């Protein structure tokens, strides 16, 4: 069951990328920017501890 759900999610993501690549790219860029900001904040926090 879990494998079927994973394959279905993968199929939906692929369909989304093929159907509207600009929207998918913008969303991925936003997610990566959020993760980069989180990582920078984490590094700042750890640096401040020492």
C-alpha positions in Angstrom: 0.0 0.0 0.0 2.8 2.4 0.9 4.6 1.7 -2.4 1.4 2.4 -4.3 1.0 5.8 -2.5 4.6 6.6 -3.2 4.3 5.8 -6.9 1.1 7.8 -7.1 2.8 10.8 -5.5 5.7 10.5 -7.9 3.3 10.3 -10.9 1.5 13.5 -9.7 4.8 15.4 -9.3 5.9 14.3 -12.7 2.5 15.4 -14.2 2.8 18.7 -12.4 6.3 19.3 -13.8 5.3 18.4 -17.3 2.0 20.3 -17.2 3.3 23.6 -15.7 7.1 23.6 -15.5 7.4 27.3 -14.6 5.1 26.9 -11.6 7.0 23.8 -10.5 10.3 25.5 -10.8 9.1 28.6 -8.8 7.8 26.3 -6.1 11.0 24.3 -5.9 13.1 27.6 -5.8 11.0 28.9 -3.0 11.4 25.7 -1.0 15.1 25.7 -1.5 15.3 29.4 -0.4 13.4 28.5 2.8 15.8 25.6 3.5 18.9 27.8 2.8 17.5 30.4 5.2 16.9 27.8 7.8 20.5 26.4 7.4 22.0 29.9 7.6 20.0 30.6 10.8 21.1 27.3 12.3 24.8 28.0 11.5 24.4 31.5 13.1 22.9 29.9 16.2 25.6 27.3 16.6 28.3 29.9 16.0 26.9 32.1 18.7 27.1 29.2 21.2 30.9 29.1 20.8 
